[in-house]
Amino acid sequence: MTDPYGFRRPTVADAENAIRRLHPTTADQVWSTLRAKANLTGTEPDADALTTLITAMEGIDPVLSLCAQAFRIRSGTHTALSAAHALVRSAE
């Protein structure tokens, strides 16, 4: 399925990029800690891995908690838009 309305589902790689922007001097350490806490390799392509990573991000520090909230919103929005898009397409 194509991305609904051009809105791409966020990925683990997107989260890593955000973490590297938020913590430029300690990014490797933060990313390693998050991957270990979430039991991920960091290369998982699925939405479940992102959800696991988001949960791990919530308890690290206030900035990562806000970032996690933003990713949770983006992921939820993608899910809702995908469902709406499917309904609209099925009614055509």
Backbone as CSV, one residue per row, in Angstrom:
resi,resn,N_x,N_y,N_z,CA_x,CA_y,CA_z,C_x,C_y,C_z
1,MET,0.841,-1.179,0.000,0.000,0.000,0.000,0.888,1.244,0.000
2,THR,0.461,2.258,-0.715,1.214,3.509,-0.735,0.916,4.286,0.549
3,ASP,1.752,5.253,0.815,1.555,6.053,2.020,0.306,6.915,1.861
4,PRO,-0.541,6.933,2.884,-1.778,7.703,2.773,-1.485,9.205,2.719
5,TYR,-2.012,9.818,1.687,-1.886,11.274,1.543,-0.437,11.755,1.588
6,GLY,0.487,10.896,1.193,1.897,11.258,1.172,2.553,11.293,2.549
7,PHE,1.877,10.766,3.558,2.384,10.780,4.935,3.025,9.433,5.231
8,ARG,4.347,9.409,5.286,5.111,8.182,5.468,5.118,7.759,6.936
9,ARG,4.990,6.445,7.154,5.058,5.907,8.514,6.455,6.148,9.073
10,PRO,6.571,6.668,10.303,7.897,6.859,10.891,8.547,5.496,11.152
11,THR,9.862,5.483,11.130,10.617,4.242,11.281,11.613,4.351,12.439
12,VAL,12.227,3.224,12.751,13.296,3.201,13.750,14.443,4.098,13.280
13,ALA,14.735,4.065,11.992,15.804,4.920,11.444,15.471,6.398,11.633
14,ASP,14.207,6.778,11.484,13.802,8.166,11.731,14.043,8.536,13.190
15,ALA,13.732,7.614,14.082,13.951,7.868,15.513,15.442,8.023,15.803
16,GLU,16.257,7.182,15.184,17.697,7.313,15.387,18.190,8.679,14.907
17,ASN,17.726,9.115,13.754,18.123,10.433,13.238,17.712,11.544,14.195
18,ALA,16.518,11.434,14.748,16.057,12.444,15.703,16.936,12.443,16.957
19,ILE,17.270,11.264,17.432,18.117,11.153,18.622,19.485,11.764,18.358
20,ARG,20.015,11.538,17.186,21.325,12.091,16.839,21.278,13.624,16.738
21,ARG,20.146,14.183,16.350,20.008,15.645,16.325,19.827,16.206,17.739
22,LEU,19.106,15.468,18.576,18.842,15.936,19.940,20.063,15.834,20.846
23,HIS,20.881,14.819,20.645,22.048,14.565,21.494,23.292,14.395,20.621
24,PRO,23.717,15.449,19.937,24.819,15.297,18.981,26.129,14.821,19.592
25,THR,26.426,15.199,20.817,27.712,14.808,21.401,27.682,13.432,22.061
26,THR,26.512,12.975,22.453,26.396,11.682,23.127,25.493,10.705,22.376
27,ALA,25.254,10.971,21.104,24.295,10.193,20.324,24.602,8.701,20.307
28,ASP,25.867,8.344,20.107,26.215,6.922,20.055,25.865,6.221,21.367
29,GLN,26.192,6.854,22.469,25.895,6.267,23.777,24.385,6.180,24.014
30,VAL,23.667,7.255,23.708,22.213,7.271,23.908,21.561,6.216,23.023
31,TRP,21.966,6.156,21.765,21.381,5.197,20.828,21.662,3.764,21.280
32,SER,22.863,3.510,21.732,23.225,2.180,22.220,22.397,1.800,23.449
33,THR,22.227,2.736,24.361,21.432,2.507,25.564,19.983,2.207,25.208
34,LEU,19.423,2.988,24.296,18.032,2.778,23.878,17.848,1.429,23.196
35,ARG,18.763,1.089,22.308,18.665,-0.205,21.611,18.714,-1.352,22.614
36,ALA,19.612,-1.253,23.578,19.714,-2.309,24.601,18.440,-2.379,25.447
37,LYS,17.941,-1.226,25.852,16.727,-1.179,26.670,15.528,-1.749,25.916
38,ALA,15.472,-1.503,24.605,14.358,-1.970,23.781,14.627,-3.354,23.175
39,ASN,15.835,-3.874,23.391,16.235,-5.163,22.818,16.072,-5.167,21.292
40,LEU,16.629,-4.128,20.660,16.565,-3.970,19.205,17.968,-3.855,18.626
41,THR,18.086,-4.183,17.352,19.366,-3.991,16.662,19.469,-2.571,16.121
42,GLY,18.317,-1.946,15.895,18.295,-0.601,15.316,18.037,-0.614,13.825
43,THR,17.910,-1.808,13.246,17.666,-1.910,11.803,16.299,-2.513,11.489
44,GLU,15.490,-2.721,12.507,14.169,-3.323,12.305,13.274,-2.398,11.471
45,PRO,12.579,-2.958,10.474,11.741,-2.137,9.612,10.275,-2.053,10.047
46,ASP,9.884,-2.785,11.080,8.460,-2.901,11.379,7.979,-1.878,12.409
47,ALA,6.681,-1.661,12.398,6.059,-0.692,13.299,6.158,-1.132,14.757
48,ASP,6.136,-2.429,15.017,6.239,-2.911,16.397,7.578,-2.519,17.025
49,ALA,8.637,-2.570,16.235,9.953,-2.178,16.745,9.957,-0.699,17.119
50,LEU,9.320,0.129,16.296,9.249,1.555,16.613,8.472,1.772,17.910
51,THR,7.380,1.062,18.083,6.592,1.184,19.310,7.424,0.804,20.529
52,THR,8.196,-0.255,20.411,9.082,-0.686,21.502,10.130,0.381,21.794
53,LEU,10.700,0.952,20.744,11.701,1.998,20.910,11.098,3.245,21.555
54,ILE,9.909,3.613,21.138,9.226,4.775,21.717,9.054,4.586,23.222
55,THR,8.641,3.402,23.621,8.471,3.107,25.051,9.791,3.251,25.790
56,ALA,10.866,2.771,25.196,12.193,2.898,25.816,12.620,4.355,25.914
57,MET,12.295,5.165,24.918,12.675,6.571,24.904,11.988,7.369,26.009
58,GLU,10.804,6.930,26.407,10.011,7.703,27.364,10.669,7.867,28.726
59,GLY,11.525,6.958,29.129,12.088,7.057,30.465,13.525,7.523,30.541
60,ILE,14.120,7.932,29.427,15.541,8.287,29.438,15.777,9.696,29.983
61,ASP,15.178,10.684,29.355,15.296,12.070,29.820,14.112,12.865,29.278
62,PRO,13.867,14.062,29.789,12.694,14.830,29.365,12.664,15.127,27.868
63,VAL,13.807,15.394,27.270,13.846,15.711,25.837,13.464,14.480,25.017
64,LEU,14.023,13.327,25.363,13.670,12.102,24.649,12.228,11.694,24.912
65,SER,11.713,12.027,26.082,10.306,11.747,26.368,9.396,12.542,25.432
66,LEU,9.736,13.804,25.203,8.960,14.616,24.255,9.105,14.090,22.832
67,CYS,10.308,13.670,22.481,10.547,13.091,21.166,9.724,11.812,21.004
68,ALA,9.689,10.990,22.049,8.886,9.764,22.022,7.416,10.095,21.817
69,GLN,6.944,11.126,22.501,5.546,11.531,22.355,5.267,11.962,20.914
70,ALA,6.187,12.697,20.319,6.016,13.132,18.935,5.976,11.928,17.991
71,PHE,6.850,10.949,18.221,6.838,9.745,17.377,5.565,8.931,17.589
72,ARG,5.076,8.886,18.810,3.819,8.171,19.078,2.668,8.861,18.331
73,ILE,2.651,10.183,18.330,1.621,10.933,17.602,1.744,10.692,16.106
74,ARG,2.959,10.761,15.575,3.166,10.527,14.137,2.737,9.122,13.738
75,SER,3.106,8.148,14.543,2.759,6.770,14.244,1.240,6.557,14.300
76,GLY,0.614,7.101,15.316,-0.843,7.003,15.440,-1.569,7.719,14.312
77,THR,-1.032,8.861,13.911,-1.620,9.605,12.799,-1.518,8.805,11.512
78,HIS,-0.375,8.170,11.289,-0.219,7.343,10.092,-1.236,6.205,10.090
79,THR,-1.413,5.561,11.230,-2.382,4.467,11.333,-3.793,4.963,11.021
80,ALA,-4.162,6.096,11.606,-5.498,6.646,11.375,-5.690,7.077,9.925
81,LEU,-4.690,7.732,9.346,-4.795,8.140,7.945,-4.857,6.938,7.010
82,SER,-4.124,5.892,7.334,-4.166,4.678,6.515,-5.561,4.067,6.530
83,ALA,-6.169,4.027,7.700,-7.516,3.479,7.810,-8.525,4.349,7.054
84,ALA,-8.412,5.656,7.204,-9.318,6.568,6.498,-9.132,6.456,4.988
85,HIS,-7.892,6.371,4.563,-7.586,6.249,3.142,-8.187,4.959,2.572
86,ALA,-8.065,3.868,3.315,-8.625,2.597,2.868,-10.144,2.688,2.748
87,LEU,-10.788,3.364,3.705,-12.236,3.519,3.630,-12.668,4.346,2.430
88,VAL,-11.949,5.426,2.184,-12.269,6.289,1.056,-12.073,5.531,-0.258
89,ARG,-10.976,4.805,-0.359,-10.677,4.055,-1.584,-11.715,2.961,-1.816
90,SER,-12.177,2.311,-0.748,-13.141,1.235,-0.911,-14.519,1.760,-1.308
91,ALA,-14.782,3.033,-1.032,-16.078,3.621,-1.374,-16.101,4.165,-2.803
92,GLU,-14.961,4.194,-3.458,-14.916,4.743,-4.819,-15.464,3.775,-5.831
